[in-house]
Amino acid sequence: MSVHLLKKSLLACSISTISLVASATFANDIFNTGNPFIDDASLSGKLRTVYYNVKNTEKSSKDDADLSGAWTGGLWLDLKSGYFNDILAFGTSAYGVAKFDTLNEGSGKAYQLLLDDNKGYTQVKQLWADLKYGDKDLGFDGHIKLGRQVIYNGLISSSGSRSAPTTWQGVNFEAEYFDTEIGLAWVNEISLRNTDEFKELTNFSGKKIDYVWGAEVARKFQLPNDQSIKVKYRNAFSKDFLQTHNIDVKWATPLVDDMKLNLGGKVYYTKSDGNLWNGEAWYKPAFDDNATIGSLFAELSGDDWTIEAAVTKTKAEATIANPSAGKYSAPGKYYYDYGQNTHGIWDIPTSAFAEDFYYDNELAWMLGVTLDMAKTGLPGLTLGYAYTHGSDINVKDEHGNKSSASESEHDFLVQYKFPEPLKGLKFKLKYGMYSNDEILRKAIGKEENDLRVWLDYKFVLF
């Protein structure tokens, strides 16, 4: 996209936003009906530009690497009513996405990281009704939302890291019952983060998955000396495809000098739920019938710093045929989504930025640090670094012999929240440098550098 056209696109977005702000301010001045359904209505949004540059340095020479990515701009608008009779509310969200540039137009569908069809769109991706019941002071407070919406419930996940968020069609119930958090969701269609279309859920052969259920329950227990322990159970059931269970436990305790320590562990177990699972996902193979991943983690934090460490073990056995002469077979992998075009929640701490470190038999560990730079005279700036290493990955050669391989990744974070008068504007950059042993690199055909940049401006019109 030319610089001239880019300036025109940004100018159009700016004019639209200024016009909306002016209209909203005028509306606030003249309307005050005394009806919460109208008076508590809100209109907010976000301006976003995203740049992705993912370079696979294995598929060709270092100077002519396989390149994927794009640069887009977007406008998000969220309109919500107040509650009618303190029971019923409505909401809708529209998204406009424009393509500024596509990296490496000749390399197939390299742009799909941000745009499915390499074109922009304008679409209403959320339209919902919200019913609420109860009173938190009396022990129960619940909401049930019906329609097209963003959902994070059980192990069902949306994604907000692209030009527009992933949205689901379905029912989402969330409640708190005497300090116990409860969630239940049912979905049957999805609009992915890189497209405006709503589609049926499918497996990797294109066969329909009728629905996905997700549920969760969590409780935080207060202990003496300001300690606490939180226990969470989550699941997801993708009909005739997969089912997954997750248990997450975290213990928190204060230390000296305003330091805090969190220790915890989590386990994911997933298994085949019917004939729609054939052991293959985006990669071949995934796992045959079931897979397990367990992780222990620690987090030590002060006023302006956090140090994290974690270790993870994966079991994802897969039937692997011997490769052709001079080749290597990719090992099995854990799979955490619930269909070809779905998203599942994945919060294993050794899952790095570019790669997930979840091969069969892999032992992975991570060490990272995050710094808030306010005390150095740079308020709003956050810097981060993490190193992840995985070993004991079994790679098979043409004779069926297995050799142990390893992989590693360096991840960098730069984030800046602007002060007044630019409050609401945030810059974020993440860069991952992934490398591996030669036998693993030949088996999976990948060694990559992953750069992603976001510039967001959040605003409230009324």
C-alpha positions as CSV (number, residue, x, y, z in Angstrom):
1,M,0.0,0.0,0.0
2,S,1.4,3.4,-0.9
3,V,2.2,6.0,1.8
4,H,-0.3,8.4,0.2
5,L,-3.1,5.8,0.4
6,L,-2.1,4.9,4.0
7,K,-2.4,8.5,5.1
8,K,-5.8,8.8,3.5
9,S,-7.0,5.6,5.3
10,L,-5.7,6.9,8.6
11,L,-7.3,10.3,8.0
12,A,-10.6,8.7,7.3
13,C,-10.5,6.7,10.5
14,S,-9.5,9.8,12.5
15,I,-12.4,11.9,11.0
16,S,-14.9,9.1,11.7
17,T,-13.8,8.9,15.3
18,I,-13.8,12.7,15.9
19,S,-17.3,12.8,14.4
20,L,-18.6,10.1,16.7
21,V,-17.0,11.8,19.7
22,A,-18.8,15.1,18.8
23,S,-22.1,13.4,18.2
24,A,-21.8,11.4,21.5
25,T,-21.0,14.5,23.5
26,F,-24.0,16.3,22.0
27,A,-26.3,13.4,22.8
28,N,-25.1,13.2,26.4
29,D,-25.9,16.9,26.8
30,I,-29.5,16.8,25.6
31,F,-30.7,13.3,26.7
32,N,-31.3,12.2,30.2
33,T,-34.5,10.2,30.3
34,G,-34.3,8.7,33.8
35,N,-34.6,5.2,32.2
36,P,-31.4,3.1,32.9
37,F,-31.9,1.1,29.7
38,I,-31.1,4.3,27.8
39,D,-29.1,6.4,30.3
40,D,-26.7,3.6,31.1
41,A,-26.1,2.8,27.4
42,S,-22.4,3.1,26.3
43,L,-20.5,3.4,23.0
44,S,-16.8,2.6,23.1
45,G,-14.2,1.3,20.7
46,K,-10.7,0.9,19.6
47,L,-8.5,2.0,16.7
48,R,-5.9,-0.7,15.9
49,T,-3.1,-1.2,13.5
50,V,-1.3,-4.6,13.5
51,Y,1.9,-5.7,11.8
52,Y,2.9,-9.4,11.6
53,N,6.2,-10.6,10.1
54,V,6.9,-14.3,10.5
55,K,10.0,-15.6,8.8
56,N,10.7,-19.4,8.5
57,T,14.4,-19.5,7.9
58,E,14.5,-23.3,7.2
59,K,12.4,-23.6,4.0
60,S,15.0,-21.7,2.0
61,S,18.2,-19.8,2.4
62,K,18.6,-17.2,5.2
63,D,18.5,-14.4,2.7
64,D,15.4,-15.7,0.9
65,A,13.4,-17.2,3.8
66,D,9.7,-18.1,3.6
67,L,7.8,-15.0,4.8
68,S,4.3,-14.7,6.2
69,G,2.5,-11.6,7.4
70,A,0.6,-8.5,6.7
71,W,-0.1,-5.0,8.0
72,T,-3.7,-4.0,8.7
73,G,-5.7,-1.2,10.3
74,G,-9.0,-1.6,12.1
75,L,-11.8,0.2,13.9
76,W,-13.8,-1.5,16.6
77,L,-17.1,-0.1,17.9
78,D,-19.1,-1.6,20.9
79,L,-22.6,-0.4,21.6
80,K,-24.3,-1.6,24.8
81,S,-27.6,-0.7,26.3
82,G,-28.3,-0.4,30.1
83,Y,-30.5,-3.0,31.7
84,F,-34.3,-2.9,31.2
85,N,-36.0,-3.5,34.6
86,D,-32.5,-4.5,35.8
87,I,-32.8,-7.8,33.9
88,L,-32.3,-7.5,30.1
89,A,-29.6,-5.7,28.1
90,F,-28.6,-5.8,24.4
91,G,-25.3,-5.2,22.7
92,T,-23.6,-5.2,19.3
93,S,-20.1,-4.8,18.0
94,A,-19.0,-3.8,14.5
95,Y,-15.5,-4.1,13.1
96,G,-13.9,-2.5,10.1
97,V,-10.5,-3.9,8.8
98,A,-8.4,-2.5,6.0
99,K,-5.3,-4.1,4.4
100,F,-2.4,-1.8,4.3
101,D,0.2,-4.2,3.0
102,T,0.8,-7.9,2.4
103,L,4.3,-9.5,2.9
104,N,5.6,-11.8,0.2
105,E,2.5,-11.8,-2.0
106,G,3.9,-14.7,-4.0
107,S,4.2,-17.2,-1.1
108,G,0.8,-18.8,-1.2
109,K,-1.6,-17.5,1.5
110,A,1.1,-15.8,3.7
111,Y,-1.4,-13.0,4.5
112,Q,-3.8,-15.3,6.4
113,L,-2.3,-14.5,9.7
114,L,-4.3,-11.3,9.6
115,L,-6.8,-11.5,6.7
116,D,-8.3,-14.7,5.4
117,D,-9.1,-13.5,1.8
118,N,-6.4,-10.8,1.6
119,K,-9.1,-8.1,1.6
120,G,-10.6,-5.8,4.2
121,Y,-14.1,-6.0,5.5
122,T,-16.8,-4.3,7.6
123,Q,-19.0,-6.6,9.6
124,V,-21.2,-6.8,12.7
125,K,-19.5,-9.7,14.5
126,Q,-21.3,-9.4,17.8
127,L,-25.1,-9.2,18.5
128,W,-26.3,-10.4,21.8
129,A,-28.9,-10.2,24.6
130,D,-27.9,-10.4,28.2
131,L,-30.1,-11.6,31.0
132,K,-29.0,-11.2,34.6
133,Y,-30.5,-12.5,37.8
134,G,-29.6,-12.3,41.5
135,D,-27.8,-10.0,43.9
136,K,-24.1,-10.5,44.8
137,D,-24.9,-9.3,48.4
138,L,-27.3,-12.2,48.7
139,G,-24.8,-14.8,47.5
140,F,-25.7,-15.3,43.8
141,D,-25.1,-13.1,40.8
142,G,-25.4,-14.5,37.3
143,H,-25.6,-13.5,33.7
144,I,-26.6,-15.5,30.6
145,K,-25.7,-14.0,27.2
146,L,-27.3,-15.3,24.0
147,G,-26.1,-14.6,20.4
148,R,-22.9,-13.8,18.7
149,Q,-20.2,-12.8,21.2
150,V,-16.7,-13.0,22.5
151,I,-16.4,-16.0,24.9
152,Y,-13.7,-17.1,27.4
153,N,-15.4,-19.9,29.3
154,G,-14.3,-23.4,30.3
155,L,-11.7,-24.1,27.7
156,I,-13.5,-22.3,24.9
157,S,-11.6,-19.3,23.8
158,S,-11.9,-16.2,21.6
159,S,-8.8,-14.4,20.4
160,G,-8.1,-10.7,20.4
161,S,-4.6,-10.5,19.0
162,R,-5.4,-9.9,15.4
163,S,-7.2,-7.2,13.4
164,A,-10.6,-8.1,15.0
165,P,-11.5,-10.7,17.7
166,T,-12.8,-14.2,17.2
167,T,-16.5,-14.4,18.0
168,W,-18.7,-17.4,18.6
169,Q,-22.4,-18.0,18.1
170,G,-24.0,-19.6,21.2
171,V,-24.9,-19.3,24.8
172,N,-22.6,-18.1,27.6
173,F,-23.5,-18.4,31.3
174,E,-21.3,-16.9,34.1
175,A,-22.2,-16.7,37.8
176,E,-20.8,-16.3,41.2
177,Y,-22.4,-18.4,44.0
178,F,-21.1,-17.5,47.5
179,D,-17.6,-16.8,46.2
180,T,-17.6,-19.8,43.8
181,E,-17.2,-18.8,40.2
182,I,-19.3,-20.9,37.7
183,G,-19.3,-20.9,33.9
184,L,-21.0,-22.8,31.2
185,A,-20.9,-22.2,27.4
186,W,-22.4,-23.8,24.3
187,V,-21.3,-22.8,20.8
188,N,-22.1,-24.0,17.2
189,E,-20.6,-21.4,14.8
190,I,-17.5,-19.2,14.7
191,S,-16.2,-16.1,13.0
192,L,-12.4,-16.3,13.2
193,R,-10.1,-13.4,14.0
194,N,-9.0,-13.0,10.3
195,T,-12.4,-13.1,8.6
196,D,-15.9,-11.6,8.8
197,E,-17.8,-14.9,8.0
198,F,-19.6,-17.1,10.5
199,K,-19.1,-20.8,9.7
200,E,-20.0,-24.2,11.1
201,L,-17.4,-25.9,13.2
202,T,-15.5,-28.6,11.3
203,N,-12.7,-31.2,11.8
204,F,-9.6,-31.3,9.6
205,S,-11.4,-33.3,6.9
206,G,-14.1,-30.6,6.7
207,K,-16.8,-32.7,8.4
208,K,-19.2,-30.8,10.7
209,I,-18.8,-30.7,14.4
210,D,-22.3,-30.1,15.8
211,Y,-21.3,-28.1,18.9
212,V,-18.7,-27.5,21.6
213,W,-19.6,-27.4,25.3
214,G,-17.3,-25.7,27.9
215,A,-17.6,-25.4,31.7
216,E,-15.6,-24.2,34.6
217,V,-15.8,-23.8,38.4
218,A,-13.2,-22.0,40.6
219,R,-12.9,-21.1,44.2
220,K,-10.4,-18.9,46.1
221,F,-9.7,-19.8,49.7
222,Q,-8.2,-17.2,52.1
223,L,-5.6,-18.6,54.4
224,P,-3.8,-17.1,57.5
225,N,-1.2,-14.4,57.0
226,D,-2.8,-13.0,53.8
227,Q,-2.1,-16.2,51.9
228,S,-4.6,-17.7,49.5
229,I,-5.1,-20.7,47.3
230,K,-7.2,-20.8,44.2
231,V,-8.5,-24.1,42.6
232,K,-10.0,-24.1,39.1
233,Y,-11.4,-26.9,37.0
234,R,-12.2,-26.3,33.3
235,N,-13.3,-28.5,30.4
236,A,-14.5,-28.6,26.8
237,F,-16.4,-31.3,24.9
238,S,-16.3,-31.1,21.1
239,K,-19.0,-33.5,19.9
240,D,-17.5,-36.6,18.3
241,F,-14.1,-35.0,18.1
242,L,-12.2,-34.3,21.4
243,Q,-12.8,-33.7,25.1
244,T,-10.4,-32.0,27.5
245,H,-10.1,-31.6,31.2
246,N,-7.9,-29.1,33.0
247,I,-7.1,-28.6,36.7
248,D,-5.2,-25.5,37.9
249,V,-4.0,-24.7,41.4
250,K,-2.2,-21.6,42.5
251,W,-1.0,-20.6,46.0
252,A,-0.1,-17.0,46.7
253,T,1.7,-15.5,49.7
254,P,3.2,-12.1,50.6
255,L,6.9,-11.8,51.4
256,V,9.1,-9.0,52.8
257,D,9.5,-5.6,51.1
258,D,6.2,-5.8,49.2
259,M,7.3,-8.9,47.4
260,K,4.8,-11.6,46.5
261,L,5.3,-15.3,45.6
262,N,2.9,-17.4,43.5
263,L,3.4,-21.2,43.1
264,G,1.2,-23.5,41.2
265,G,0.6,-26.3,38.8
266,K,-1.8,-27.3,36.0
267,V,-2.6,-30.4,34.1
268,Y,-4.4,-30.8,30.8
269,Y,-5.8,-34.2,29.6
270,T,-7.4,-34.5,26.2
271,K,-8.8,-37.6,24.5
272,S,-10.7,-38.7,21.4
273,D,-14.5,-38.3,21.7
274,G,-15.6,-40.0,18.5
275,N,-15.0,-40.7,14.8
276,L,-14.3,-37.1,13.8
277,W,-10.8,-37.3,15.4
278,N,-8.2,-39.1,13.3
279,G,-5.0,-38.2,15.1
280,E,-4.2,-35.3,12.8
281,A,-4.5,-31.5,13.2
282,W,-2.7,-28.6,11.5
283,Y,0.3,-30.8,11.8
284,K,0.7,-34.6,11.2
285,P,0.7,-36.4,13.5
286,A,-0.9,-34.9,16.6
287,F,-1.7,-37.8,18.9
288,D,-3.5,-41.1,18.5
289,D,-6.1,-41.3,21.2
290,N,-5.1,-39.2,24.2
291,A,-2.5,-36.7,25.4
292,T,-1.4,-35.2,28.7
293,I,0.6,-32.1,29.6
294,G,1.5,-31.0,33.1
295,S,3.3,-27.9,34.3
296,L,4.7,-26.4,37.5
297,F,5.4,-22.7,37.8
298,A,6.6,-20.0,40.1
299,E,6.3,-16.2,40.0
300,L,8.2,-13.8,42.3
301,S,7.2,-10.1,42.0
302,G,8.0,-6.7,43.5
303,D,6.6,-3.2,42.8
304,D,8.2,-2.9,39.4
305,W,9.5,-6.4,38.4
306,T,8.4,-10.0,38.0
307,I,10.5,-13.1,37.6
308,E,8.8,-16.3,36.3
309,A,10.0,-19.9,36.0
310,A,8.2,-23.0,34.9
311,V,8.8,-26.6,33.8
312,T,6.5,-28.8,31.7
313,K,6.3,-32.4,30.6
314,T,4.2,-33.5,27.6
315,K,2.9,-37.0,26.6
316,A,1.4,-37.1,23.1
317,E,2.0,-40.5,21.6
318,A,1.4,-40.9,17.9
319,T,1.7,-43.7,15.3
320,I,4.5,-42.5,13.1
321,A,5.6,-44.2,9.9
322,N,9.2,-44.4,9.0
323,P,10.2,-41.5,6.6
324,S,11.8,-41.8,3.2
325,A,15.6,-42.2,2.9
326,G,17.5,-39.3,4.4
327,K,14.4,-37.8,6.0
328,Y,13.1,-37.6,9.6
329,S,9.5,-38.0,10.9
330,A,7.9,-35.2,13.0
331,P,7.0,-36.4,16.6
332,G,3.5,-36.3,18.0
333,K,2.2,-33.0,19.5
334,Y,-0.4,-31.9,22.0
335,Y,-3.5,-30.3,20.4
336,Y,-5.6,-27.7,22.3
337,D,-8.3,-26.5,19.9
338,Y,-11.6,-28.2,19.3
339,G,-11.9,-28.2,15.5
340,Q,-10.1,-26.9,12.4
341,N,-11.6,-23.5,12.8
342,T,-11.8,-23.1,16.6
343,H,-9.8,-21.8,19.5
344,G,-9.1,-23.4,22.8
345,I,-7.7,-21.8,25.9
346,W,-4.0,-22.5,26.3
347,D,-2.1,-21.1,29.3
348,I,0.8,-23.4,29.8
349,P,3.6,-21.1,31.0
350,T,6.3,-22.8,28.9
351,S,4.3,-22.1,25.7
352,A,6.6,-19.5,24.1
353,F,5.7,-16.7,21.7
354,A,6.6,-18.3,18.4
355,E,6.3,-22.0,19.3
356,D,4.4,-24.0,22.0
357,F,7.0,-26.6,23.2
358,Y,4.6,-29.5,23.5
359,Y,6.1,-32.4,21.5
360,D,5.7,-36.0,22.7
361,N,8.1,-36.8,25.6
362,E,9.4,-33.2,25.7
363,L,10.6,-31.7,28.9
364,A,10.5,-27.9,28.6
365,W,11.5,-25.1,31.0
366,M,11.2,-21.4,31.0
367,L,12.8,-18.4,32.8
368,G,11.6,-14.9,32.2
369,V,11.7,-11.4,33.7
370,T,9.4,-8.3,33.2
371,L,10.4,-4.8,34.3
372,D,8.2,-1.7,34.8
373,M,10.5,1.2,34.0
374,A,8.5,3.9,35.9
375,K,11.2,4.2,38.6
376,T,13.9,4.8,36.0
377,G,12.0,7.9,34.7
378,L,10.1,6.1,31.9
379,P,6.6,5.7,33.2
380,G,4.4,3.6,31.0
381,L,7.3,1.5,29.6
382,T,7.4,-2.2,30.2
383,L,10.3,-4.5,29.0
384,G,10.3,-8.3,29.1
385,Y,12.5,-11.2,28.2
386,A,12.0,-15.0,28.4
387,Y,14.1,-18.0,27.5
388,T,12.4,-21.4,26.8
389,H,14.2,-24.7,26.2
390,G,12.8,-28.1,25.4
391,S,14.6,-31.4,25.3
392,D,14.0,-35.2,25.1
393,I,12.0,-34.9,21.8
394,N,12.1,-38.2,20.0
395,V,12.7,-37.9,16.2
396,K,12.5,-41.0,14.0
397,D,14.8,-41.7,11.0
398,E,14.3,-43.9,8.0
399,H,15.3,-47.0,9.9
400,G,12.9,-46.4,12.7
401,N,15.6,-45.3,15.1
402,K,14.8,-42.5,17.5
403,S,17.2,-39.7,18.3
404,S,16.7,-37.1,21.1
405,A,16.4,-33.5,19.8
406,S,16.0,-30.1,21.5
407,E,14.5,-26.7,20.7
408,S,14.8,-23.2,22.3
409,E,13.4,-19.7,22.0
410,H,14.4,-16.1,23.0
411,D,11.3,-13.8,23.4
412,F,11.4,-10.1,23.8
413,L,8.6,-7.7,24.9
414,V,8.4,-3.9,24.6
415,Q,5.2,-2.2,25.7
416,Y,4.4,1.5,26.2
417,K,1.2,3.1,27.5
418,F,1.1,6.8,26.6
419,P,0.3,9.4,29.2
420,E,-2.0,12.4,28.9
421,P,-3.1,13.8,26.5
422,L,-2.7,10.5,24.6
423,K,-4.1,8.3,27.4
424,G,-5.7,5.2,25.8
425,L,-2.9,4.8,23.3
426,K,-0.7,1.7,23.7
427,F,2.2,0.3,21.7
428,K,3.2,-3.3,22.0
429,L,6.0,-5.3,20.3
430,K,6.8,-9.0,20.7
431,Y,9.7,-10.7,19.0
432,G,10.5,-14.4,19.2
433,M,13.7,-16.1,17.9
434,Y,13.0,-19.9,17.6
435,S,15.8,-22.4,16.9
436,N,16.2,-26.2,17.1
437,D,18.5,-29.2,16.4
438,E,19.0,-30.1,12.8
439,I,17.1,-33.4,13.0
440,L,14.1,-31.7,14.5
441,R,14.4,-28.8,12.0
442,K,14.4,-31.3,9.1
443,A,11.4,-33.2,10.6
444,I,9.1,-30.2,11.0
445,G,10.6,-27.9,8.3
446,K,10.7,-24.9,10.6
447,E,13.1,-22.6,12.3
448,E,11.7,-19.0,12.6
449,N,11.8,-15.4,13.7
450,D,8.4,-14.0,14.7
451,L,7.8,-10.2,14.9
452,R,4.4,-8.8,15.8
453,V,3.5,-5.2,16.5
454,W,0.3,-3.6,17.8
455,L,-0.7,0.1,18.2
456,D,-4.1,0.5,19.9
457,Y,-6.1,3.5,20.9
458,K,-9.1,2.8,23.2
459,F,-11.8,5.4,23.4
460,V,-15.2,5.9,25.1
461,L,-17.8,8.0,23.3
462,F,-20.5,7.8,25.9
